[in-house]
Amino acid sequence: MLLLYVDDLVITSPNPEDISWIQDLLHTEFEMTDLGPLATFLGMEIHRSRRNSCLHLSLARYIKMILERHGMTDSAPISIPADPHVRLLKSSPEQQADANNQQRYQFAVGSLMYAMVGSRPDIAFAVSAVSQHSTNPGPSHWTAVRRIFRYLAGTQTWGLNYQAGNCGGYTDADWGGGEDRRSISGYAFMINGAAVAWASKK
């Protein structure tokens, strides 16, 4: 499979002749610049080793940027993104977060969501949990968000590594473990040793 970046257009094909034919066809209609093999796309870094038949996708630079933006660059790394002994509960109505606090929380969670959907399925459950409290975040919710940032601080270069490997799918649910007795379910489907689709949601 060959990935080629031409201006804002990505051309992909297992056959280089097909890519050349498409390029020639487009050149007759549009002014284009061939930027060579795809290295970055929408903030995602793409590293390919043809020798090892390996494709690695990561968001290392993006993660570094959001750690700086949210003041978490020098935070102590932690080994898991969510504390399994802490159950996040809704803030009481008397503890209503002000508009600035709410906006900052939503901005932080949104930053984490982009990393989650891009190349970090390992934070899907934790991000799903904190996102449910965006309308009225409290101290415990902020602690959970900072914990995810601390986890990312120690795993910035982690990503999806596609190589010859297993294919399959995994799914699980906590069967009514939420505060409202609704289940949280999750799944991950793998091709060539890495996830291609994943989610964690109520």
PAMI-161428 format. One record per residue: residue in three letters; x, y, z of N, C-alpha, C in turn. Coordinates in Angstrom, 1 decimal, padded with zeros to 4 digits. Example, Ala and Ser with C-alpha at 12.3 -4.5 7.8 and 13.67 -1.06 7.14 Angstrom:
2
+-----+--------+--------+--------+--------+--------+--------+--------+--------+--------+
: res :    n_x :    n_y :    n_z :   ca_x :   ca_y :   ca_z :    c_x :    c_y :    c_z :
+-----+--------+--------+--------+--------+--------+--------+--------+--------+--------+
: ala :  013.2 : -005.7 :  007.8 :  012.3 : -004.5 :  007.8 :  013.2 : -003.3 :  007.8 :
: ser :  012.8 : -002.2 :  007.1 :  013.7 : -001.1 :  007.1 :  012.9 :  000.0 :  007.9 :
+-----+--------+--------+--------+--------+--------+--------+--------+--------+--------+
END
This chain:
202
+-----+--------+--------+--------+--------+--------+--------+--------+--------+--------+
: res :    n_x :    n_y :    n_z :   ca_x :   ca_y :   ca_z :    c_x :    c_y :    c_z :
+-----+--------+--------+--------+--------+--------+--------+--------+--------+--------+
: met :  000.9 : -001.2 :  000.0 :  000.0 :  000.0 :  000.0 :  000.9 :  001.2 :  000.0 :
: leu :  000.7 :  002.1 : -001.0 :  001.5 :  003.3 : -001.1 :  000.6 :  004.5 : -000.7 :
: leu :  001.1 :  005.4 :  000.2 :  000.4 :  006.6 :  000.5 :  001.2 :  007.8 :  000.0 :
: leu :  000.5 :  008.7 : -000.7 :  001.2 :  009.8 : -001.3 :  000.4 :  011.1 : -001.0 :
: tyr :  001.1 :  012.1 : -000.6 :  000.5 :  013.4 : -000.2 :  000.7 :  014.4 : -001.3 :
: val : -000.4 :  014.9 : -001.8 : -000.3 :  015.9 : -002.9 : -001.2 :  017.1 : -002.5 :
: asp : -000.5 :  018.2 : -002.1 : -001.2 :  019.4 : -001.5 : -002.1 :  018.8 : -000.4 :
: asp : -003.4 :  019.0 : -000.4 : -004.3 :  018.5 :  000.6 : -005.0 :  017.2 :  000.2 :
: leu : -004.5 :  016.5 : -000.7 : -005.1 :  015.3 : -001.2 : -004.2 :  014.1 : -000.9 :
: val : -004.7 :  013.1 : -000.3 : -004.0 :  011.9 : -000.1 : -004.4 :  010.8 : -001.1 :
: ile : -003.4 :  010.3 : -001.8 : -003.7 :  009.2 : -002.8 : -003.1 :  008.0 : -002.3 :
: thr : -003.9 :  006.9 : -002.3 : -003.4 :  005.6 : -001.8 : -003.7 :  004.5 : -002.7 :
: ser : -002.8 :  003.6 : -002.9 : -003.0 :  002.4 : -003.8 : -001.9 :  001.4 : -003.5 :
: pro : -002.2 :  000.1 : -003.7 : -001.1 : -000.9 : -003.6 : -000.3 : -000.9 : -004.9 :
: asn : -000.7 : -000.2 : -005.9 :  000.0 : -000.2 : -007.2 :  000.5 :  001.2 : -007.5 :
: pro :  001.8 :  001.5 : -007.5 :  002.4 :  002.8 : -007.9 :  002.0 :  003.3 : -009.2 :
: glu :  001.7 :  002.4 : -010.2 :  001.3 :  002.8 : -011.5 : -000.1 :  003.5 : -011.4 :
: asp : -001.0 :  003.0 : -010.6 : -002.3 :  003.6 : -010.4 : -002.2 :  005.1 : -009.9 :
: ile : -001.2 :  005.3 : -008.9 : -001.1 :  006.6 : -008.4 : -000.5 :  007.5 : -009.4 :
: ser :  000.4 :  007.1 : -010.2 :  001.0 :  007.9 : -011.3 : -000.1 :  008.3 : -012.3 :
: trp : -001.0 :  007.4 : -012.6 : -002.1 :  007.6 : -013.6 : -003.1 :  008.7 : -013.0 :
: ile : -003.4 :  008.6 : -011.7 : -004.3 :  009.5 : -011.1 : -003.6 :  010.9 : -011.0 :
: gln : -002.3 :  010.9 : -010.7 : -001.6 :  012.2 : -010.6 : -001.6 :  012.9 : -012.0 :
: asp : -001.3 :  012.2 : -013.0 : -001.3 :  012.7 : -014.4 : -002.7 :  013.3 : -014.8 :
: leu : -003.7 :  012.5 : -014.4 : -005.1 :  012.9 : -014.7 : -005.5 :  014.2 : -014.0 :
: leu : -005.1 :  014.3 : -012.7 : -005.4 :  015.5 : -011.9 : -004.6 :  016.7 : -012.4 :
: his : -003.4 :  016.5 : -012.8 : -002.5 :  017.5 : -013.3 : -003.1 :  018.2 : -014.5 :
: thr : -003.9 :  017.5 : -015.3 : -004.4 :  018.1 : -016.5 : -005.5 :  019.2 : -016.1 :
: glu : -006.1 :  019.1 : -014.9 : -007.2 :  019.9 : -014.5 : -006.7 :  020.9 : -013.4 :
: phe : -005.8 :  020.6 : -012.6 : -005.4 :  021.4 : -011.4 : -003.9 :  021.6 : -011.3 :
: glu : -003.5 :  022.7 : -010.7 : -002.1 :  022.9 : -010.4 : -001.8 :  022.2 : -009.1 :
: met : -000.8 :  021.3 : -009.1 : -000.6 :  020.4 : -007.9 :  000.9 :  020.4 : -007.6 :
: thr :  001.2 :  020.1 : -006.3 :  002.5 :  019.9 : -005.9 :  002.6 :  018.5 : -005.2 :
: asp :  003.6 :  017.7 : -005.7 :  003.8 :  016.3 : -005.1 :  004.6 :  016.5 : -003.9 :
: leu :  004.1 :  016.2 : -002.7 :  004.8 :  016.3 : -001.5 :  005.4 :  015.0 : -001.0 :
: gly :  005.4 :  014.0 : -001.9 :  006.0 :  012.7 : -001.5 :  005.2 :  011.8 : -000.6 :
: pro :  005.9 :  010.8 : -000.1 :  005.2 :  009.8 :  000.8 :  004.6 :  010.6 :  002.0 :
: leu :  003.4 :  010.1 :  002.4 :  002.7 :  010.8 :  003.5 :  003.4 :  010.6 :  004.8 :
: ala :  003.7 :  011.7 :  005.5 :  004.4 :  011.7 :  006.8 :  003.6 :  012.2 :  008.0 :
: thr :  002.7 :  013.2 :  007.7 :  001.8 :  013.7 :  008.7 :  000.4 :  013.9 :  008.0 :
: phe : -000.6 :  013.8 :  008.8 : -002.0 :  014.0 :  008.3 : -002.9 :  014.3 :  009.5 :
: leu : -003.5 :  015.5 :  009.5 : -004.4 :  016.0 :  010.5 : -003.7 :  015.8 :  011.9 :
: gly : -002.4 :  016.2 :  012.0 : -001.7 :  016.1 :  013.3 : -001.1 :  014.7 :  013.6 :
: met : -001.5 :  013.7 :  012.8 : -001.0 :  012.4 :  013.0 :  000.3 :  012.1 :  012.3 :
: glu :  001.3 :  011.5 :  013.0 :  002.6 :  011.2 :  012.5 :  002.5 :  009.8 :  011.9 :
: ile :  003.1 :  009.6 :  010.7 :  003.0 :  008.3 :  010.1 :  004.4 :  007.9 :  009.8 :
: his :  004.8 :  006.8 :  010.4 :  006.2 :  006.2 :  010.2 :  006.0 :  004.9 :  009.6 :
: arg :  006.8 :  004.7 :  008.5 :  006.6 :  003.4 :  007.8 :  008.0 :  002.7 :  007.6 :
: ser :  008.1 :  001.4 :  007.9 :  009.3 :  000.7 :  007.6 :  008.9 : -000.4 :  006.7 :
: arg :  009.3 : -000.3 :  005.4 :  009.0 : -001.3 :  004.4 :  009.9 : -002.6 :  004.7 :
: arg :  011.0 : -002.3 :  005.3 :  011.9 : -003.5 :  005.6 :  011.3 : -004.4 :  006.6 :
: asn :  010.6 : -003.8 :  007.6 :  009.9 : -004.6 :  008.6 :  008.4 : -004.8 :  008.4 :
: ser :  007.9 : -004.3 :  007.2 :  006.5 : -004.3 :  006.9 :  005.7 : -003.8 :  008.1 :
: cys :  006.0 : -002.6 :  008.5 :  005.4 : -002.0 :  009.7 :  005.0 : -000.6 :  009.4 :
: leu :  003.8 : -000.2 :  009.9 :  003.2 :  001.1 :  009.8 :  002.9 :  001.6 :  011.2 :
: his :  003.5 :  002.7 :  011.7 :  003.2 :  003.2 :  013.0 :  002.5 :  004.6 :  012.9 :
: leu :  001.4 :  004.7 :  013.6 :  000.7 :  006.0 :  013.7 :  000.7 :  006.5 :  015.1 :
: ser :  001.1 :  007.8 :  015.3 :  001.1 :  008.4 :  016.6 :  000.7 :  009.8 :  016.6 :
: leu :  000.5 :  010.4 :  017.7 :  000.2 :  011.8 :  017.9 :  001.1 :  012.4 :  018.9 :
: ala :  002.4 :  012.1 :  018.8 :  003.4 :  012.5 :  019.8 :  003.5 :  014.0 :  019.9 :
: arg :  003.6 :  014.7 :  018.7 :  003.7 :  016.1 :  018.7 :  002.4 :  016.8 :  019.2 :
: tyr :  001.3 :  016.3 :  018.9 :  000.0 :  016.8 :  019.3 : -000.1 :  016.7 :  020.9 :
: ile :  000.3 :  015.5 :  021.4 :  000.2 :  015.3 :  022.8 :  001.2 :  016.2 :  023.6 :
: lys :  002.4 :  016.4 :  023.0 :  003.3 :  017.4 :  023.6 :  002.7 :  018.8 :  023.7 :
: met :  002.0 :  019.2 :  022.6 :  001.4 :  020.5 :  022.5 :  000.3 :  020.6 :  023.5 :
: ile : -000.6 :  019.6 :  023.7 : -001.7 :  019.8 :  024.7 : -001.2 :  019.7 :  026.1 :
: leu : -000.1 :  019.0 :  026.3 :  000.5 :  019.0 :  027.7 :  001.0 :  020.4 :  028.0 :
: glu :  001.6 :  021.1 :  027.1 :  002.1 :  022.4 :  027.3 :  000.9 :  023.4 :  027.5 :
: arg : -000.1 :  023.2 :  026.6 : -001.2 :  024.1 :  026.6 : -002.0 :  024.1 :  028.0 :
: his : -002.0 :  022.9 :  028.6 : -002.8 :  022.7 :  029.8 : -001.9 :  022.7 :  031.0 :
: gly : -000.6 :  023.1 :  030.9 :  000.3 :  023.2 :  032.0 :  000.6 :  021.9 :  032.7 :
: met :  000.7 :  020.8 :  031.9 :  001.0 :  019.5 :  032.4 :  002.3 :  018.9 :  031.9 :
: thr :  003.2 :  019.7 :  031.3 :  004.4 :  019.2 :  030.8 :  005.3 :  018.5 :  031.8 :
: asp :  005.4 :  019.2 :  033.0 :  006.3 :  018.7 :  034.0 :  005.6 :  017.8 :  035.0 :
: ser :  004.4 :  017.3 :  034.7 :  003.6 :  016.5 :  035.6 :  004.3 :  015.1 :  035.7 :
: ala :  004.1 :  014.5 :  036.9 :  004.7 :  013.1 :  037.1 :  003.9 :  012.1 :  036.3 :
: pro :  004.6 :  011.3 :  035.5 :  003.8 :  010.3 :  034.7 :  003.2 :  009.3 :  035.6 :
: ile :  002.1 :  008.7 :  035.1 :  001.4 :  007.6 :  035.9 :  001.1 :  006.5 :  034.9 :
: ser :  000.9 :  005.3 :  035.5 :  000.9 :  004.1 :  034.7 : -000.4 :  003.7 :  034.0 :
: ile : -001.5 :  004.2 :  034.6 : -002.8 :  003.9 :  034.0 : -003.7 :  005.2 :  033.9 :
: pro : -004.5 :  005.4 :  032.9 : -005.2 :  006.7 :  032.7 : -006.4 :  006.9 :  033.6 :
: ala : -006.9 :  005.9 :  034.3 : -008.1 :  006.1 :  035.2 : -007.8 :  005.3 :  036.4 :
: asp : -008.2 :  005.8 :  037.6 : -008.1 :  005.1 :  038.9 : -009.2 :  004.1 :  039.0 :
: pro : -008.9 :  002.8 :  039.0 : -010.0 :  001.8 :  039.1 : -010.8 :  001.8 :  040.4 :
: his : -010.2 :  002.5 :  041.4 : -010.9 :  002.6 :  042.7 : -011.8 :  003.8 :  042.9 :
: val : -011.8 :  004.7 :  041.9 : -012.6 :  005.9 :  041.9 : -013.7 :  005.9 :  041.0 :
: arg : -014.9 :  006.2 :  041.5 : -016.1 :  006.2 :  040.6 : -016.6 :  007.7 :  040.5 :
: leu : -016.5 :  008.2 :  039.4 : -016.9 :  009.6 :  039.2 : -018.4 :  009.8 :  039.3 :
: leu : -018.8 :  010.7 :  040.2 : -020.2 :  011.0 :  040.4 : -020.5 :  012.4 :  040.0 :
: lys : -021.8 :  012.7 :  039.8 : -022.2 :  014.1 :  039.4 : -022.0 :  015.0 :  040.6 :
: ser : -021.6 :  016.3 :  040.2 : -021.5 :  017.3 :  041.3 : -022.9 :  017.6 :  041.7 :
: ser : -023.0 :  018.0 :  043.0 : -024.3 :  018.4 :  043.5 : -024.8 :  019.7 :  042.9 :
: pro : -026.1 :  019.9 :  042.8 : -026.6 :  021.2 :  042.2 : -026.1 :  022.4 :  042.9 :
: glu : -025.8 :  022.3 :  044.2 : -025.3 :  023.4 :  045.0 : -023.8 :  023.8 :  044.6 :
: gln : -023.1 :  022.8 :  044.0 : -021.7 :  023.1 :  043.6 : -021.6 :  023.3 :  042.1 :
: gln : -022.4 :  024.3 :  041.6 : -022.4 :  024.6 :  040.2 : -021.1 :  025.3 :  039.8 :
: ala : -020.4 :  024.8 :  038.8 : -019.2 :  025.3 :  038.3 : -019.5 :  026.6 :  037.5 :
: asp : -018.6 :  027.6 :  037.7 : -018.8 :  028.9 :  036.9 : -018.4 :  028.7 :  035.5 :
: ala : -018.8 :  029.6 :  034.6 : -018.7 :  029.5 :  033.2 : -017.2 :  029.3 :  032.8 :
: asn : -016.3 :  030.0 :  033.4 : -014.9 :  029.9 :  033.1 : -014.3 :  028.5 :  033.4 :
: asn : -014.7 :  028.0 :  034.5 : -014.3 :  026.6 :  034.9 : -014.8 :  025.6 :  034.0 :
: gln : -016.1 :  025.7 :  033.6 : -016.8 :  024.8 :  032.7 : -016.1 :  024.9 :  031.3 :
: gln : -015.8 :  026.1 :  030.8 : -015.1 :  026.2 :  029.5 : -013.8 :  025.6 :  029.5 :
: arg : -013.0 :  025.8 :  030.6 : -011.6 :  025.2 :  030.6 : -011.7 :  023.7 :  030.7 :
: tyr : -012.7 :  023.2 :  031.4 : -012.8 :  021.7 :  031.5 : -013.2 :  021.1 :  030.1 :
: gln : -014.1 :  021.7 :  029.4 : -014.5 :  021.3 :  028.1 : -013.4 :  021.3 :  027.1 :
: phe : -012.6 :  022.4 :  027.2 : -011.4 :  022.5 :  026.3 : -010.4 :  021.4 :  026.6 :
: ala : -010.2 :  021.1 :  027.9 : -009.2 :  020.0 :  028.2 : -009.7 :  018.7 :  027.8 :
: val : -011.0 :  018.4 :  028.0 : -011.6 :  017.1 :  027.6 : -011.6 :  017.0 :  026.0 :
: gly : -011.9 :  018.1 :  025.4 : -011.9 :  018.1 :  023.9 : -010.5 :  017.8 :  023.4 :
: ser : -009.5 :  018.3 :  024.0 : -008.1 :  018.0 :  023.6 : -007.8 :  016.5 :  023.7 :
: leu : -008.3 :  015.9 :  024.8 : -008.0 :  014.5 :  025.0 : -008.8 :  013.7 :  024.1 :
: met : -010.0 :  014.1 :  023.7 : -010.8 :  013.4 :  022.8 : -010.2 :  013.2 :  021.4 :
: tyr : -009.5 :  014.3 :  020.9 : -008.8 :  014.2 :  019.6 : -007.7 :  013.1 :  019.7 :
: ala : -007.0 :  013.1 :  020.8 : -005.9 :  012.1 :  020.9 : -006.6 :  010.7 :  020.9 :
: met : -007.7 :  010.6 :  021.6 : -008.4 :  009.3 :  021.8 : -008.9 :  008.7 :  020.4 :
: val : -009.5 :  009.6 :  019.6 : -010.0 :  009.1 :  018.3 : -008.9 :  008.9 :  017.3 :
: gly : -007.8 :  009.6 :  017.5 : -006.7 :  009.5 :  016.5 : -005.9 :  008.3 :  016.5 :
: ser : -005.2 :  008.0 :  017.7 : -004.4 :  006.9 :  017.8 : -004.2 :  006.3 :  019.2 :
: arg : -005.1 :  006.8 :  020.1 : -004.9 :  006.3 :  021.5 : -006.2 :  005.7 :  022.1 :
: pro : -006.5 :  004.4 :  021.6 : -007.6 :  003.7 :  022.2 : -007.5 :  003.4 :  023.6 :
: asp : -006.2 :  003.5 :  024.2 : -006.0 :  003.1 :  025.6 : -006.6 :  004.2 :  026.5 :
: ile : -007.0 :  005.4 :  026.1 : -007.6 :  006.3 :  026.9 : -009.1 :  006.5 :  026.7 :
: ala : -009.6 :  005.6 :  025.9 : -011.1 :  005.8 :  025.5 : -012.0 :  005.7 :  026.7 :
: phe : -011.8 :  004.7 :  027.6 : -012.7 :  004.6 :  028.7 : -012.6 :  005.9 :  029.7 :
: ala : -011.3 :  006.2 :  029.9 : -011.1 :  007.4 :  030.9 : -011.7 :  008.7 :  030.3 :
: val : -011.5 :  008.9 :  029.0 : -012.0 :  010.1 :  028.4 : -013.5 :  010.1 :  028.3 :
: ser : -014.1 :  008.9 :  028.0 : -015.5 :  008.8 :  028.0 : -016.1 :  009.1 :  029.4 :
: ala : -015.4 :  008.7 :  030.5 : -015.9 :  008.9 :  031.8 : -015.9 :  010.4 :  032.2 :
: val : -014.8 :  011.1 :  031.9 : -014.7 :  012.5 :  032.3 : -015.6 :  013.4 :  031.4 :
: ser : -015.9 :  013.0 :  030.2 : -016.7 :  013.8 :  029.2 : -018.1 :  013.9 :  029.7 :
: gln : -018.6 :  012.9 :  030.5 : -020.0 :  012.9 :  031.0 : -020.2 :  014.0 :  032.1 :
: his : -019.2 :  014.7 :  032.5 : -019.3 :  015.7 :  033.5 : -019.0 :  017.1 :  033.0 :
: ser : -019.1 :  017.3 :  031.7 : -018.7 :  018.6 :  031.1 : -019.6 :  019.8 :  031.5 :
: thr : -020.8 :  019.5 :  031.9 : -021.7 :  020.6 :  032.2 : -021.5 :  021.2 :  033.6 :
: asn : -021.0 :  020.4 :  034.5 : -020.7 :  020.8 :  035.9 : -019.6 :  020.1 :  036.5 :
: pro : -018.4 :  020.4 :  036.0 : -017.2 :  019.7 :  036.6 : -016.8 :  020.1 :  038.0 :
: gly : -016.5 :  019.1 :  038.8 : -016.0 :  019.4 :  040.2 : -014.6 :  019.0 :  040.4 :
: pro : -014.1 :  019.1 :  041.6 : -012.7 :  018.8 :  041.9 : -012.3 :  017.4 :  041.5 :
: ser : -013.2 :  016.4 :  041.7 : -012.9 :  015.0 :  041.4 : -012.8 :  014.8 :  039.9 :
: his : -013.6 :  015.5 :  039.2 : -013.5 :  015.4 :  037.7 : -012.2 :  016.0 :  037.2 :
: trp : -011.8 :  017.1 :  037.7 : -010.6 :  017.7 :  037.3 : -009.4 :  016.8 :  037.6 :
: thr : -009.4 :  016.1 :  038.8 : -008.4 :  015.2 :  039.2 : -008.3 :  014.1 :  038.1 :
: ala : -009.4 :  013.6 :  037.7 : -009.5 :  012.5 :  036.7 : -008.9 :  013.0 :  035.4 :
: val : -009.2 :  014.2 :  035.0 : -008.7 :  014.8 :  033.7 : -007.2 :  014.9 :  033.8 :
: arg : -006.7 :  015.5 :  034.9 : -005.2 :  015.6 :  035.1 : -004.5 :  014.3 :  035.1 :
: arg : -005.2 :  013.3 :  035.6 : -004.6 :  011.9 :  035.6 : -004.4 :  011.4 :  034.2 :
: ile : -005.3 :  011.7 :  033.3 : -005.2 :  011.3 :  031.9 : -004.0 :  012.0 :  031.2 :
: phe : -003.9 :  013.3 :  031.5 : -002.7 :  014.1 :  031.0 : -001.4 :  013.5 :  031.6 :
: arg : -001.4 :  013.1 :  032.8 : -000.2 :  012.5 :  033.4 :  000.2 :  011.2 :  032.8 :
: tyr : -000.9 :  010.4 :  032.4 : -000.6 :  009.2 :  031.7 :  000.0 :  009.4 :  030.3 :
: leu : -000.6 :  010.4 :  029.6 : -000.1 :  010.8 :  028.3 :  001.4 :  011.3 :  028.4 :
: ala :  001.7 :  012.0 :  029.5 :  003.0 :  012.6 :  029.6 :  004.1 :  011.5 :  029.6 :
: gly :  003.7 :  010.3 :  030.1 :  004.7 :  009.2 :  030.2 :  004.6 :  008.2 :  029.0 :
: thr :  003.6 :  008.5 :  028.1 :  003.4 :  007.6 :  026.9 :  003.2 :  008.4 :  025.6 :
: gln :  003.9 :  009.5 :  025.5 :  003.7 :  010.4 :  024.4 :  003.9 :  009.8 :  023.0 :
: thr :  004.9 :  008.9 :  022.9 :  005.2 :  008.3 :  021.6 :  004.4 :  007.0 :  021.3 :
: trp :  003.6 :  006.6 :  022.2 :  002.8 :  005.4 :  022.0 :  001.8 :  005.7 :  020.9 :
: gly :  001.4 :  004.6 :  020.1 :  000.5 :  004.8 :  019.0 :  000.0 :  003.4 :  018.5 :
: leu : -000.4 :  003.4 :  017.3 : -000.9 :  002.1 :  016.7 :  000.2 :  001.6 :  015.8 :
: asn :  000.6 :  000.4 :  016.0 :  001.7 : -000.3 :  015.3 :  001.2 : -001.4 :  014.5 :
: tyr :  001.0 : -001.2 :  013.2 :  000.4 : -002.3 :  012.3 :  001.5 : -003.1 :  011.7 :
: gln :  001.5 : -004.4 :  011.9 :  002.5 : -005.3 :  011.4 :  001.8 : -006.7 :  011.3 :
: ala :  002.4 : -007.6 :  010.7 :  001.8 : -008.9 :  010.6 :  001.4 : -009.4 :  012.0 :
: gly :  000.1 : -009.7 :  012.2 : -000.3 : -010.1 :  013.5 : -001.7 : -010.5 :  013.5 :
: asn : -002.3 : -010.6 :  014.7 : -003.6 : -011.2 :  014.9 : -004.7 : -010.2 :  014.4 :
: cys : -005.8 : -010.7 :  014.0 : -007.0 : -010.0 :  013.7 : -008.1 : -010.5 :  014.6 :
: gly : -009.0 : -009.6 :  015.0 : -010.1 : -010.0 :  015.8 : -010.8 : -008.9 :  016.5 :
: gly : -011.7 : -009.2 :  017.4 : -012.4 : -008.1 :  018.1 : -012.6 : -008.5 :  019.6 :
: tyr : -012.8 : -007.4 :  020.4 : -013.0 : -007.6 :  021.8 : -014.1 : -006.6 :  022.3 :
: thr : -014.9 : -007.1 :  023.2 : -016.0 : -006.2 :  023.7 : -016.2 : -006.6 :  025.2 :
: asp : -016.7 : -005.6 :  025.9 : -017.0 : -005.8 :  027.3 : -018.0 : -004.7 :  027.8 :
: ala : -018.6 : -005.0 :  028.9 : -019.5 : -004.0 :  029.5 : -019.5 : -004.2 :  031.0 :
: asp : -019.9 : -003.1 :  031.8 : -019.9 : -003.2 :  033.2 : -021.3 : -003.5 :  033.8 :
: trp : -022.2 : -003.7 :  032.9 : -023.6 : -004.2 :  033.3 : -024.2 : -003.3 :  034.5 :
: gly : -024.5 : -002.1 :  034.1 : -025.2 : -001.2 :  035.1 : -024.3 : -000.7 :  036.1 :
: gly : -023.1 : -000.5 :  035.9 : -022.2 :  000.0 :  036.9 : -022.2 :  001.5 :  037.1 :
: gly : -022.9 :  002.2 :  036.3 : -022.9 :  003.7 :  036.4 : -023.8 :  004.2 :  037.5 :
: glu : -023.7 :  005.5 :  037.8 : -024.5 :  006.1 :  038.8 : -026.0 :  005.9 :  038.5 :
: asp : -026.3 :  006.0 :  037.3 : -027.7 :  005.9 :  036.9 : -028.1 :  004.5 :  036.5 :
: arg : -027.2 :  003.5 :  036.8 : -027.5 :  002.1 :  036.6 : -027.5 :  001.7 :  035.1 :
: arg : -027.0 :  002.6 :  034.2 : -026.8 :  002.3 :  032.8 : -025.4 :  001.7 :  032.6 :
: ser : -025.3 :  000.8 :  031.7 : -024.0 :  000.2 :  031.4 : -023.1 :  001.0 :  030.6 :
: ile : -021.8 :  000.8 :  030.8 : -020.8 :  001.4 :  030.0 : -020.2 :  000.2 :  029.2 :
: ser : -020.2 :  000.3 :  027.9 : -019.7 : -000.8 :  027.1 : -018.5 : -000.3 :  026.2 :
: gly : -017.7 : -001.2 :  025.8 : -016.5 : -000.8 :  025.0 : -016.2 : -001.9 :  024.0 :
: tyr : -015.5 : -001.6 :  023.0 : -015.1 : -002.6 :  022.0 : -013.8 : -002.1 :  021.3 :
: ala : -013.1 : -003.1 :  020.8 : -011.9 : -002.8 :  019.9 : -011.8 : -003.9 :  018.9 :
: phe : -011.6 : -003.5 :  017.7 : -011.4 : -004.5 :  016.6 : -010.0 : -004.3 :  016.0 :
: met : -009.3 : -005.4 :  015.8 : -007.9 : -005.4 :  015.5 : -007.7 : -006.0 :  014.1 :
: ile : -006.7 : -005.3 :  013.4 : -006.2 : -005.9 :  012.1 : -004.7 : -005.7 :  012.1 :
: asn : -004.0 : -006.8 :  011.8 : -002.5 : -006.8 :  011.8 : -001.9 : -006.3 :  013.1 :
: gly : -002.5 : -006.7 :  014.2 : -001.9 : -006.4 :  015.5 : -002.2 : -005.1 :  016.1 :
: ala : -003.1 : -004.3 :  015.5 : -003.4 : -003.0 :  016.1 : -004.9 : -002.7 :  015.9 :
: ala : -005.4 : -001.8 :  016.7 : -006.8 : -001.5 :  016.6 : -007.1 : -000.6 :  015.3 :
: val : -008.3 : -000.9 :  014.7 : -008.7 : -000.1 :  013.6 : -010.1 :  000.6 :  013.9 :
: ala : -010.8 :  000.1 :  015.0 : -012.0 :  000.7 :  015.4 : -012.1 :  000.5 :  016.9 :
: trp : -012.6 :  001.5 :  017.7 : -012.7 :  001.3 :  019.1 : -013.7 :  002.4 :  019.6 :
: ala : -014.2 :  002.1 :  020.8 : -015.1 :  003.0 :  021.5 : -015.4 :  002.6 :  022.9 :
: ser : -015.7 :  003.5 :  023.7 : -016.2 :  003.3 :  025.1 : -017.3 :  004.3 :  025.4 :
: lys : -018.5 :  003.8 :  025.6 : -019.6 :  004.7 :  025.8 : -020.7 :  004.2 :  026.7 :
: lys : -021.5 :  005.1 :  027.2 : -022.6 :  004.6 :  028.1 : -023.8 :  004.2 :  027.2 :
+-----+--------+--------+--------+--------+--------+--------+--------+--------+--------+
END
